[in-house]
Amino acid sequence: MITTPRNSTTTMNPTNTLSVLRRVLAVIRWPFTNRYAAPIWLLVRLYVGSIFVTMALGKIQTGFLTSDQIGPILKLVANGTITIPLPFYRDVAAMLVNLGVTPMMSFSMPFLELAVAISMFTGVLTPVAAFGALLLNINFVLSGIGNITFDGPYMVAEILMVLAYPVVGVIGFEKLALRLASPIVSKIPLPRRLRTALARAS
């Protein structure tokens, strides 16, 4: 009599499932935690930095440093002339216009964008700059100055750079900047934990 082996069916037991999930999570975490992913983040930084340089220079050329360019736009937003994604921002725009801060906002906007670009190019305080850039882009979209189609990819890149804070600035001059700033920082009264963290970073 010739017998054939029975077809064995494999089932995923809990141990195998957990092992697979751990491997998947390790792959997902790799770009955000491993120093070897730093070249990827350098490319992202250079891309976002170049965009912010372009935006800053464009604002300088269109008179943001010499006139109130934001005020008229926010007035149109407050009056309902410009379509915006969230209606509550009309009240925010009206408040900013009534407070008279739009000339200061117009003047400071190019410098804020240049500061973001410098941080992206040098790797100094990149997660902080990415978070600030994200807030700027959100305000652009809410105010109608920008749109999600244009600003969306940069916002995604900025969120990813914030999440990659351990490695996003590995290729750069952050350690050098911290060493140069350490004599000044040493004279500022800081909590012991923060001072220890700065010392380790440098």
Secondary structure, DSSP 8 states (H G I E B T S, - for coil): -------------HHHHHHHHHHHHHHHHHHHH-GGGHHHHHHHHHHHHHHHHHHHHHHHHTTTTTS-SHHHHHHHHHHT-S--S-TTHHHHHHHHHHHT-HHHHHHHHHHHHHHHHHHHHH-TTHHHHHHHHHHHHHHHHHHTSS-HHHHHHHHHHHHHHHHTTTTTTSSSSHHHHHHHHHHHHTTS---HHHHHHHHHH-
